[in-house]
């Protein structure tokens, strides 16, 4: 897998926390971040909002807002998955 360098900003206290954890577990700073993302991203991708909006890149801004408003108004009961079907075109 190809890797790229990226800059991002963190609070100094968070940087120190990551360095401390990395040191104790003999990991690199990058390893700590990658492991955290490995845990976090699947959870976020399982969120109904993500799953309902991930495939609408070609939607207009108005269509996107309409979908998001519909999703935000759903109750927890509405969001339960009763079945799942996948179609290939």
Secondary structure per residue as TSV (DSSP state, phi and psi in degrees):
chain	resnum	aa	ss	phi	psi
A	1	X	-	360.0	135.1
A	2	X	-	-74.2	146.6
A	3	X	-	-121.7	154.6
A	4	X	-	-133.0	149.8
A	5	X	-	-84.5	145.7
A	6	X	-	-144.5	142.4
A	7	X	-	-103.4	136.8
A	8	X	-	-150.5	158.1
A	9	X	-	-101.5	139.4
A	10	X	-	-135.1	153.3
A	11	X	-	-62.2	147.4
A	12	X	H	-57.8	-38.1
A	13	X	H	-65.3	-36.3
A	14	X	H	-68.8	-39.7
A	15	X	H	-60.0	-45.3
A	16	X	H	-62.9	-41.3
A	17	X	H	-59.6	-45.0
A	18	X	H	-64.6	-44.0
A	19	X	H	-60.6	-42.4
A	20	X	H	-63.5	-45.2
A	21	X	H	-62.8	-45.4
A	22	X	H	-59.6	-41.5
A	23	X	H	-64.2	-46.3
A	24	X	H	-61.8	-40.2
A	25	X	T	-96.5	11.2
A	26	X	T	53.0	50.1
A	27	X	-	-120.9	164.5
A	28	X	-	-87.5	163.4
A	29	X	H	-55.7	-44.9
A	30	X	H	-61.7	-40.2
A	31	X	H	-60.3	-41.8
A	32	X	H	-62.4	-46.9
A	33	X	H	-61.4	-46.0
A	34	X	H	-62.5	-41.3
A	35	X	H	-65.4	-39.6
A	36	X	H	-63.2	-42.8
A	37	X	H	-67.4	-35.2
A	38	X	H	-61.3	-32.8
A	39	X	H	-80.1	-39.4
A	40	X	H	-79.6	-44.1
A	41	X	H	-62.5	-43.2
A	42	X	H	-60.7	-36.0
A	43	X	H	-62.8	-45.7
A	44	X	H	-67.2	-37.3
A	45	X	H	-69.3	-20.6
A	46	X	T	-83.4	-11.4
A	47	X	S	-64.8	135.9
A	48	X	H	-56.5	-37.0
A	49	X	H	-60.3	-45.4
A	50	X	H	-63.1	-48.5
A	51	X	H	-63.9	-31.0
A	52	X	H	-84.0	-17.7
A	53	X	H	-113.4	-10.7
A	54	X	T	-63.0	-29.2
A	55	X	T	-102.4	21.5
A	56	X	-	-114.8	39.2
A	57	X	T	-59.1	-30.5
A	58	X	T	-88.9	2.2
A	59	X	S	-75.0	149.0
A	60	X	-	-72.1	167.2
A	61	X	H	-60.1	-39.8
A	62	X	H	-64.4	-43.2
A	63	X	H	-64.4	-40.9
A	64	X	H	-62.1	-45.1
A	65	X	H	-61.0	-39.3
A	66	X	H	-62.8	-44.6
A	67	X	H	-64.3	-45.7
A	68	X	H	-63.1	-40.8
A	69	X	H	-63.2	-40.0
A	70	X	H	-64.9	-41.9
A	71	X	H	-66.3	-43.6
A	72	X	H	-63.9	-25.0
A	73	X	T	-87.4	-3.3
A	74	X	-	-75.9	144.1
A	75	X	-	-85.8	170.8
A	76	X	H	-59.7	-37.3
A	77	X	H	-64.1	-40.6
A	78	X	H	-62.2	-31.3
A	79	X	H	-84.9	-6.4
A	80	X	-	-67.4	137.9
A	81	X	-	-91.4	120.7
A	82	X	-	-96.9	-27.1
A	83	X	-	-158.6	163.8
A	84	X	-	-140.2	131.8
A	85	X	-	-131.5	140.7
A	86	X	-	-119.7	132.1
A	87	X	-	-119.4	136.8
A	88	X	-	-111.0	138.7
A	89	X	-	-114.9	360.0
